[in-house]
């Protein structure tokens, strides 16, 4: 028996590096690297061994690279977005994104 797809927005398989930032219980910023497994406009699954409780706010710096110069003036961009943890498993965490985000060029 297969599980019925409940998503309303199409999700895409995408492996992209991301820097995730969370505040610990003492208010200290903790950052760690992760990789997206899939993504859509409302959320993403991140491969990581870092456990986070449901509801944890997470800031995401997602780096996207483009090989063809015709696609964009910049060959690499960052998407800064935040969300909250909606699911965890042994492979990582699923985030639901807040609606506000920034897309900025990568300045190497």
N, C-alpha and C positions, 0 to 999 in steps of 0.2 A: 504494500500500500504506500503510495507516495503522498507527501504532505501537499496540501493545496497552497498555491502561491497567494499570499495575502497582501503583497506590496501593490500600491497603487501607482508608484513611479518606477519606471524601468531602471534597473540596476545594471552597472557595467563592470565586468572583470577588469581590474586595473591594479597593477603592482607599482606603487609610487612611494618613495620615501617620505616619511613625515616625522616631525618633531612634536611630541605631545607634552603638554605642560599641565601640571595639577598642583594644587596647594595641599600640603599634608595637614594633619590635625593641629599642628603647631603654627600654621601659617607660613611654612617654608615652601618655596617654589621647588618642585621636583620636575626635571625634564628627562625624557628618554626617547630613544628612536623606535619607530615602528614602521611597518609597511602596510599599505592598504591591500586588501584582498579583493574587495569590490566597493563600488561607490555609486551614489545617485545624488540628486540635488537635495534630498532630505536627510542623508546620513551615509555612513560607511562602516565597514568592518575593518579593524586594524589588527594585524598579526603582532602579538606581543606576549611576553610571559609576565608582564606587570599586571597584578590583580588590582581592580578598582571596584568599590561597591556601586551598586545600582544608584543612579541619581547623581554621581560625581560629576562636577563640571570639569571639562577638559578643553584646553585651548590647543588648536592644531595649526601647525605650519606645514602645509602640503606643498612639496616641490614638484613641478611638472616641467619636463624637458621636451623640446620640439626639435626634430632633426632637420626639417625643411625650413629654410629661412623665409620662404614665401608665406608660411602659415602665420607667422608673427614677426614683428620687428625684433623682439627679444627672443632668444633661443631657450630661455628658461624663465619661468615665472613662479611666484609663490602665491598660494591662496591661504590667507589667514582667516580661520573660522573657529567657532567654538560650538560645543554641544554638550550633551550629558549622556552618561552611560545608560543604555537601555537593556543590554544583554551582555553576559560574559560566558565564556567557555574555556576549555583548556588551550585553545588556539589564540585567544585574544578577546577584544571587546568590540561591541557594536555601539556606535554613537548616533544619536539623533541630533542633527545640526540646528542651531538657532538660525534665524533668517539673515542676520547681518554678517557680512564677510568683506574682505578686502582682497583684491587681486593686484599684485605689485611685481614689477620686474626684478629679477635677481641681479644685484650689482656685485659682480665678482671683482 
